[in-house]
Structures are given as structure tokens and as C-alpha cells.
Amino acid sequence: EEPEVVEKDEHLILQNLYETYQSINKNNYQEAYHDAIQFKEESISLFNFGYLSISDRAKVEQLYWGCFRKIQEILKGSEYIPDDLEELEKIMASIYYINLSVFQSAPDSWAINQLFPIMPIHRLNEEPTERAILADLTCDSDGKIEQFIDLRDVKSLLELHPLQIQVSKKYSEDFASQTLENSPKEIASNFQPYYLAMFLGGAYQEIMGNLHNLFGDVNVLHIKLTPSGYKIEHVVKGDTMTEVLNYVQYNSDGLVESIRRQTEQALQEEKITIKESRMLLQNYENSLSSYTYLI
């Protein structure tokens, strides 16, 4: 996405940064990289002292990342990357959120920097053009995997495929009838599932992880190789929310009753409708019997 055009009457720091953005080419990208960083730092000081508005501060961010994206595109076709630009790939890396808890399923990754083989298990006929780190579902900022196995060393980014938008029929119809008042960005959409596998984990990691963040045991498949491929011999279902809450002395029946009383109170005070109260209770009860991870 292109940054907004900066007019001549706008703040000088914006004009300088926009000029830097426009002038980036194969001959000056290294200088432009340092200029963008300098202007960003100056903008923060100006903002902190009240000389730059919050809207201008937002424009600075757009231009700053726009400069980096432009430089990154130039570097993709370059055989040599200057030392001072080696960090750019890391700065521009994507974050892919994975449906697990690092502390539950791969605690050694966090505790002793153990490397686990991780790779996509589909779309293998496509080149993985994204560079990313992995972050989990937990509330911990440490719930990340930022080290991966390389050919002879350790790398800080994993090669992954871009996520693909899953277009529904409604999305297509809405998109076809767009107006200026209703842009494509406002249409709800989601992404197709993207599957990664982490190898050499298993029971040992799960046992050490215990119940961190109340994420329970994951679903387990026992798979046996056959001459024609494989077959699933056994399925072990992971913990439900009710089971996990019972481990820490929370009774699901008591929780449902508590929500029911609060719902009755809200009904009496006309804060919700009867239909809404039914949906709330039904969804709450369904969630307690469901998996602790995203489905």
C-alpha cells in the first residue's frame, strides 16, 4: 500500500521523509535506509515535545515502513546485502500466529533454545516468499519461536507461504457491488487454513508443559505407515475447557449457574433481550465442552 501524498504545506519532517521515499533506488537505498531511521527518530522527539500532531505521527509511520518495503524489494534482487542492512529482513518479518502454546507443546524451545524442525506440510509446489517468526495463543510475550534449523547453522526467520484469503459467495457479491462509501477493506474476510508441522516434540514436551495458561493436552493421532501410505490407528482427544477448569478447582456447573443468574439480572434490568440471553447461555455452555485451542 502506497503512503499518502505529502503536500508542501505539511510538516517539514513529513516532507523530508516523503522525499526520501520517492527517491529510493538501486543507487541510494543504503543512504535512504539511514535517512528514514533518522527522520523517524526526529519525529518521535517532535511528537513527545508537542510539535508534531498524532495524525502526522501516523503519517510518519506509514512513510517509514513504506521506505523499508521499497528497500526490501530492491534487496530481493541483490546478490550483496550491506552489513548495516542485514537487520532489515528481521525488522520486516511477518508474525504467524500458531494454534498452540509454546510452553505447553514445546517448552524446551523457550527454556533452553532447543531447535525443533518446523515446516509447511502443504503448498509444497509453491515458493515460500514470506519470512516470519511464530507466535502462539498465550498471553505471554515470550510465547514465540524465533530460532529455526538452517543447513549448517541457526536462522532467525522461517520461510513460509503468504496466507490466502478464503473468499465466500457473500464476499464476492459484496465486492461486486462496491461503492465509494463501502470499500473492500470493510468487507469481512478470513484466511484459508495454513498448516505447519513441528517434529521431534511429543509426549516429553507435553508432560513438561503441564497446564501452562490452562491450555490442555492437544488432540493426538496414532499413525501407522502402510505399504500404500498410512492409516490412522487411534485418536486421542485433547482436553475440553471443562476438564482443564476442573484441574484448578473450578466447577463448570457452578460457572454456568453464575452466568445464568447474571443473565436473569440483565433481563430484569432490560439490558439484554430474551433472544440474546438464550444465545449467551447456549454459547457459554457450548464453549465449556469444546477444545481449549482454536478449532
Summary of the structure (lengths in Angstrom):
residues: 295
radius of gyration: 25.2
end to end distance: 31.8
largest distance: 73.1
contacts: 728
relative contact order: 0.09
helix: 44%
strand: 16%
